[in-house]
Amino acid sequence: MITAENLSRVYEMGKVTVHALRGVSLTIQKGEFVGIMGASGSGKSTLLHLLGLLDKPTEGRIILGGIDVKDLTDRQRTRFRLKRLGYVFQDYALVPELTVEENVFLTSMVRGTPKEEYLAQSHQILDRIGLSDRLSHKHNELSGGQQQRVAIARAMVNRPEILFADEPCANLDSESSRNVLDLFKQINQEMAQTIVMVSHEDWHKRYFNRIITLRDGEIISDDPPS
Amino acid sequence: MLTDLRVSFFLASRGILRGSRGSLYLTVLIIAMVFTNMIFMPSIILGFIKVAEDQIITYQTGNIIISPHGDERFIEDVSSLLEKVNRIPGVLRASAHYGTGVTLRYKGNSIGSTVVAINPDDERLVTDVYQKMSDGDYLADGENDEIIIGIHTSGHKDPSLDMGVTLGYVKAGDEVIVEYTNGVSKAYHVKGIIETGSFYADQGAYITWDELESVFDRKVDYATELIIKTHPGTYEPEVKTMLYRFGIREKVQTWQDILEEAMGRAVQNFSMLNSITVVVSLIIAIVVLFIVIMIKTLNSRRQIGVLKAIGVDKNIIIHNYVFQVLILTTLGVIVGTALVESMVAILTVYPFQFPDGEVTPVVAASDLVNNTIMLYVASFVAGYIPAWQVANEDILTAMRS
């Protein structure tokens, strides 16, 4: 599903060169729920951004679903993200002018899905995550946990091959975090959804079925949770 | 492509409907004012030209004027010429004028002026001056010792309304002395005062052709000009061509020629002034919309980054902002048109007072269309550039902003 070979990412910050990732290689199989963990500055978000086609590696290559993404144009990368990947961000990142329902069906609309179909899909997924009574609400009328569930619904509405989540619980209280992680686990188990999640909370480990730990841009462990 | 545009429009409409109301109203108001500014000035200029046209046709020259050719002072054999002209298709009536310099005297006041001899029955069919007698009556054919005087020569009761030297408030029934260049000096009974609103017509003094012949003590079969009224709906240049074809050797000018001669330079200056107004208005529109969209996009950098991250093409994002400015422009044009129409309605009831008459704004459909198109083009540019700049930003840079 995901193969990364010898990934490096170097940032030039003025006269300082930062090696965010140093020769990372990994393979993730379909249906895995992978947690990428590590301290702040370890390179976990950089790795997620490279795997999720939000950034380009300085060196190395990535194969997603059998496609070497190195040669894709910006437009092709955008289409790839739209059709095959899903994203959940730390701060929900809902479009403020859109309602819950509109946020969820936006990417389906961009894909050219017929209206009846994308409405049915969005209602179905919002029903599944327990927000079917909030269809016409705007983001500021929802709690943080509810907003993150809407973000998950938006990411899942097109049934992506891989779901990337960048510290999705960072802005949530522990109860909301548990609810969100339960939802991820449920999606992973019931739909065999491949999920790659960045987290730095130790207690999240129990939700993952594989944990990749980074330090200073290198993988220091790649194990199932103990 | 169609799907992308549909999504762009969807995002734009939601952005406007659910965005800041204050910003929306202010932007629409500014565009409306810019549009009004672009339309209003030309409408006044057009109104001014329209007044000049109406006055030339109605009170001065009719639709066509025949004047002596080259260096000649008079049109000879005017009675035959009148007969010939009146037979030409499209001509309703022709009227001969004989203008001569005189000195007018009244109660110690004297001014140099021009007295024009007319045949009142012909003149009634060519100009509407006879309908504009503010005091007394118009002349009748065959009358002697009678004169009618324009208000700018007779003077107002309130001297502050006078536009230059006058005789000092002459009224119908008064007596004025007219001194001709041939030495004849004669007292005339003022039969009426003309007040048309046309500066040219209101400056003159008129006597009958018979009176002129009695002053000159001979038959006068020559004129200084011939003015012609055409049938309604007749295209004057065709009649002009016809006049030449019928063997008229004198100089023939339509009212359009006269207007061009009299106001061509003024119209050019007005056009230049108008172009400057339009350019300044467009620059204001571009700057305002550029700032509005720049602020919107800068405030939405993170959101734009997120949209790109989840797979929304940057062109959809750019078109979203372009649609927003086009919607704002549409609303501005609608409000602006309503403002312009309201101002036109008010100024039709309370027109501007100019020396040449009352000017009401005339909004040409072509001005509305041209300025609307220019505003849309300006809006497109003002919306596209900032949206393009932000939408081309790297995803992570935008998301971290």
Interface residues (C-beta under 8 A of the other chain):
Chain A: H49 G52 L54 D55 R75 T78 R79 F80 R81 L82 K83 L85 G86 Y87 F89 A93 V95 P96 E97 L98 E102 L106 T107 M109 V110 G112 K138 R154 A155
Chain B: T3 D4 R6 V7 F10 L11 R14 G15 L17 R18 G19 R302 Q303 V306 L307 K308 A309 I310 G311 V312 D313 K314 I316 I395 L396 M399
